[in-house]
């Protein structure tokens, strides 16, 4: 039997809970159309609006057409930050070439006479990457993709957007999409991030490159009321088997949409709390709603406080100047 945590899953990858994905027809059609064009794609929107789920769902649906390479910019073991090319080349196997051999003798018995038999030991060194490493990656990806189109995905682009060196490096790669040398590979980047001005940012980071002309944007916002209703119905009724009447289900759907504003990650968070509170009786009572509201609002206040505190620190508001007190999330009380 499924439990609430198996159904409502805030902040988990699409692959862990694909059955709770709700169809977003307009966004999916927009993404499908741009995938057919020779342009890079930027999918942007506030945190938790379902950008990654949208992209992974569609690419999974068309996995016979696309070969996807996901770039992750985790720090290396030595603490250094990998470049875009470093992350791309991590997909390639290391190659070696023979640089010579050494010979050593071993004893062998030959008709009762001890003789020396030569044994060759080959020496190899790692082959250095060619200067155009991006071209080398594309050649490898084309071979491994077996005719599929190549998608290079960068999720959570905001993690590197403040690193101007890596963003400039990426811009220099993006500009090659229609270069005669690279265009035949039909490779495109799919960039997912929270900033809503990524296209303009690329345009400013290296003004000599007309990068904005090679990008198409898809803004992702909150779910509609009907999309929210579908998540609630699928989760509570179809998955968890809550025996809700149409009237009760409608009340819960209205409450969920009102308190979460249709933000997917909020919907999953709130519904998880609501389902946990009523799971034992498979019923949603007023006290369950009240308790879920308190947990949800406390979480939202804590998150908002952290954002506000970070913003105030960023603009240099000192505690000594305005008497700012360090309030932790434990001090936040919802009545």
C-alpha positions in Angstrom: 0.0 0.0 0.0 1.3 3.4 -0.9 2.0 6.0 1.8 1.8 9.8 1.5 5.6 10.1 1.1 5.4 7.8 -1.9 2.8 10.0 -3.7 3.5 13.6 -2.7 7.2 14.3 -3.3 8.4 17.9 -3.1 11.9 18.4 -4.4 12.6 15.1 -6.0 13.6 14.3 -9.6 10.9 13.5 -12.2 12.4 10.0 -12.5 11.4 9.1 -8.9 7.7 10.0 -9.3 6.7 10.3 -13.0 3.1 9.1 -12.3 2.4 12.4 -10.5 3.4 14.5 -13.4 0.5 16.6 -14.6 0.2 17.4 -18.3 1.0 21.0 -19.2 -0.1 21.1 -22.8 0.9 24.6 -23.8 4.4 24.4 -22.3 5.0 20.9 -23.7 3.9 22.0 -27.2 6.2 25.1 -27.0 9.1 22.9 -26.0 8.4 20.4 -28.7 8.3 23.1 -31.3 11.6 24.6 -30.3 13.3 21.2 -30.1 12.7 21.0 -33.9 14.5 24.3 -34.5 18.3 24.9 -34.7 18.3 27.0 -31.5 19.3 26.6 -27.9 16.5 26.6 -25.3 16.2 28.4 -22.0 13.5 27.2 -19.6 13.2 29.7 -16.8 10.9 30.4 -13.9 10.7 30.7 -10.1 12.0 27.9 -8.0 9.6 25.0 -7.6 7.5 25.7 -10.7 8.3 22.4 -12.3 10.8 23.4 -14.9 13.0 20.3 -14.6 10.0 17.9 -14.4 8.7 19.4 -17.6 12.0 19.0 -19.5 12.8 15.5 -18.2 9.2 14.3 -18.9 9.3 15.5 -22.5 12.8 14.1 -23.2 11.9 10.8 -21.6 8.8 10.7 -23.9 11.1 11.3 -27.0 14.1 9.3 -25.8 14.2 7.5 -29.2 14.8 10.8 -30.9 17.2 12.5 -28.5 20.4 11.6 -26.7 20.8 13.7 -23.5 24.0 14.7 -21.8 23.4 16.3 -18.4 26.2 18.7 -17.2 26.7 18.8 -13.4 29.1 21.4 -12.0 30.1 19.7 -8.8 33.5 20.7 -7.3 36.4 18.4 -8.2 38.3 16.4 -5.5 41.0 19.1 -5.4 38.3 21.8 -4.7 38.6 23.4 -8.1 35.5 24.3 -10.1 35.3 22.4 -13.4 34.9 24.4 -16.6 32.1 23.7 -19.1 34.6 21.8 -21.3 35.8 19.8 -18.3 32.3 18.6 -17.6 31.7 17.8 -21.3 34.9 15.8 -21.6 34.1 13.8 -18.5 31.7 11.8 -20.8 34.6 10.7 -23.0 36.7 7.6 -22.2 40.4 8.2 -21.6 42.5 7.2 -24.6 46.1 6.1 -24.6 48.8 5.7 -27.2 51.9 3.4 -27.3 55.1 5.4 -26.8 57.6 2.6 -26.9 58.5 -0.6 -25.1 61.1 -2.0 -22.8 62.6 -5.5 -22.9 63.3 -7.8 -20.0 64.8 -11.3 -19.9 63.3 -14.3 -18.4 64.7 -17.8 -18.0 63.3 -20.7 -20.0 64.2 -24.4 -20.1 65.0 -25.6 -23.6 66.1 -29.2 -24.0 67.8 -29.0 -20.7 69.7 -25.8 -21.5 69.0 -22.5 -19.8 68.5 -19.8 -22.4 67.3 -16.2 -22.4 63.9 -15.4 -23.9 63.0 -11.7 -24.5 59.7 -10.4 -23.2 58.4 -7.0 -24.5 56.6 -4.7 -22.2 54.7 -1.9 -24.0 54.7 1.6 -22.6 51.6 3.9 -22.9 50.8 7.5 -22.1 47.5 9.2 -21.9 46.6 11.1 -25.1 46.3 14.8 -24.7 43.0 16.3 -25.8 42.9 18.2 -29.1 42.7 21.9 -29.0 39.0 22.0 -30.0 37.6 20.0 -27.2 34.0 20.8 -27.9 34.4 19.4 -31.4 35.9 16.3 -29.9 32.9 15.9 -27.6 30.5 16.3 -30.4 32.2 13.6 -32.5 32.0 11.3 -29.5 28.4 12.1 -28.8 27.4 11.7 -32.5 29.0 8.2 -32.5 27.4 7.2 -29.2 23.9 8.6 -30.1 23.5 6.4 -33.2 21.6 9.0 -35.2 19.7 10.6 -32.4 19.8 14.4 -31.9 22.1 15.6 -29.2 20.8 17.6 -26.2 23.2 19.0 -23.7 21.3 19.9 -20.5 22.3 22.3 -17.8 19.9 22.1 -14.8 20.0 24.7 -12.0 21.9 27.2 -14.1 21.8 29.6 -11.2 24.6 27.6 -9.5 27.1 29.0 -12.0 25.5 32.2 -13.3 27.7 34.3 -10.9 30.8 32.8 -12.4 31.5 35.1 -15.3 34.4 33.0 -16.6 32.2 29.9 -17.0 29.3 31.8 -18.4 31.6 33.4 -21.0 32.9 30.0 -21.9 29.4 28.7 -22.3 28.5 31.7 -24.5 31.4 31.0 -26.8 30.1 27.4 -27.2 26.5 28.4 -27.7 27.4 30.8 -30.5 28.7 27.8 -32.6 25.2 26.4 -33.1 25.0 27.6 -36.7 28.8 27.5 -37.5 29.4 25.3 -40.6 31.9 23.3 -38.6 29.5 22.4 -35.8 26.0 22.8 -37.3 26.1 19.3 -38.9 26.1 17.7 -35.4 22.7 19.3 -34.7 23.5 19.6 -31.0 21.7 22.1 -28.8 21.8 23.2 -25.2 18.8 23.0 -22.9 19.4 25.4 -20.0 17.1 25.4 -17.0 17.3 28.1 -14.3 15.4 30.5 -12.1 16.6 33.9 -13.4 14.0 35.3 -15.8 16.5 37.3 -17.7 19.0 34.6 -18.8 18.7 35.7 -22.5 19.6 39.3 -21.7 22.3 38.1 -19.3 24.1 36.1 -22.1 23.8 39.2 -24.3 25.6 41.4 -21.8 28.2 38.9 -20.6 30.0 39.0 -24.0 28.6 41.9 -26.1 30.8 40.9 -29.1 28.7 37.7 -29.6 25.1 38.0 -30.8 24.2 35.1 -28.5 20.6 36.2 -27.8 19.7 35.5 -31.4 20.5 31.9 -31.0 18.3 31.3 -27.9 14.6 30.7 -27.4 12.9 31.1 -24.0 10.1 29.2 -22.4 8.9 30.9 -19.2 7.4 28.4 -16.6 5.0 29.7 -13.9 2.5 28.1 -11.5 -0.1 25.5 -12.4 -3.6 26.4 -13.4 -6.5 25.5 -11.1 -7.5 22.5 -13.2 -3.9 21.2 -13.2 -3.7 21.6 -9.4 -7.0 19.8 -9.1 -5.7 16.9 -11.1 -2.7 16.5 -8.7 -5.0 16.5 -5.7 -7.4 14.0 -7.2 -4.7 11.7 -8.5 -2.8 11.7 -5.2 -5.6 11.4 -2.6 -8.2 9.4 -4.5 -6.4 7.4 -7.1 -3.1 6.7 -5.3 -3.9 6.8 -1.6 -7.5 5.7 -1.9 -9.1 8.3 0.3 -12.9 7.7 -0.1 -13.7 11.4 -0.7 -17.1 12.6 -1.9 -17.1 15.0 -4.9 -18.0 17.8 -2.5 -15.2 17.0 -0.1 -12.7 16.6 -2.9 -13.7 19.9 -4.4 -13.2 21.6 -1.0 -9.8 20.1 -0.6 -8.8 21.1 -4.2 -10.0 24.7 -3.5 -8.0 24.8 -0.3 -4.8 23.4 -1.9 -4.9 25.9 -4.8 -5.7 28.8 -2.4 -2.8 28.2 0.0 -0.2 27.1 -2.5 -1.0 29.5 -5.4 -0.6 26.6 -7.8 3.2 26.3 -7.3 4.0 22.6 -7.9 6.6 22.1 -5.1 4.2 23.9 -2.7 1.3 21.6 -3.8 3.3 18.5 -3.1 4.6 19.9 0.3 1.1 20.9 1.5 -0.6 17.8 0.2 2.0 15.6 1.9 1.3 17.2 5.3 -2.5 17.0 4.7 -2.3 13.3 3.6 0.0 12.4 6.6 -2.5 14.0 9.0 -5.5 12.2 7.6 -3.9 8.9 6.5 -4.7 6.8 9.5 -8.5 7.4 9.1 -8.3 8.0 5.3 -10.2 11.2 6.0 -9.5 14.9 5.9 -11.0 16.7 8.9 -10.9 20.4 9.8 -8.2 19.8 12.4 -6.0 18.1 9.7 -6.4 21.2 7.5 -5.5 23.5 10.4 -2.4 21.5 11.4 -1.3 21.3 7.8 -1.7 25.1 7.4 0.4 25.8 10.4 3.3 23.5 9.2 3.1 24.9 5.6 3.0 28.6 6.7 5.9 28.1 9.2 7.9 26.6 6.4 7.1 29.5 4.1 7.9 32.1 6.7 11.2 30.4 7.5 12.2 30.3 3.8 11.1 33.9 3.3 13.1 35.0 6.3 16.2 33.4 5.0 15.8 35.2 1.6 15.1 38.5 3.4 18.1 38.1 5.7 20.4 37.2 2.7 19.1 40.3 0.8 19.7 42.6 3.7 23.2 41.2 4.3 23.9 41.6 0.6 23.2 45.4 0.7 25.2 45.9 3.8 22.6 46.5 6.5 24.5 46.0 9.7 23.0 44.7 12.9 24.6 47.5 14.8 22.9 50.1 12.6 19.3 49.0 12.9 19.3 46.6 15.8 18.7 43.5 13.6 18.2 40.4 15.7 19.1 36.9 14.6 15.7 35.1 14.5 15.9 31.4 13.7 13.0 29.4 12.2 12.4 28.0 15.7 11.2 31.4 16.8 8.5 31.6 14.1 5.1 30.8 15.4 1.9 30.5 13.4 -1.2 31.0 15.4 
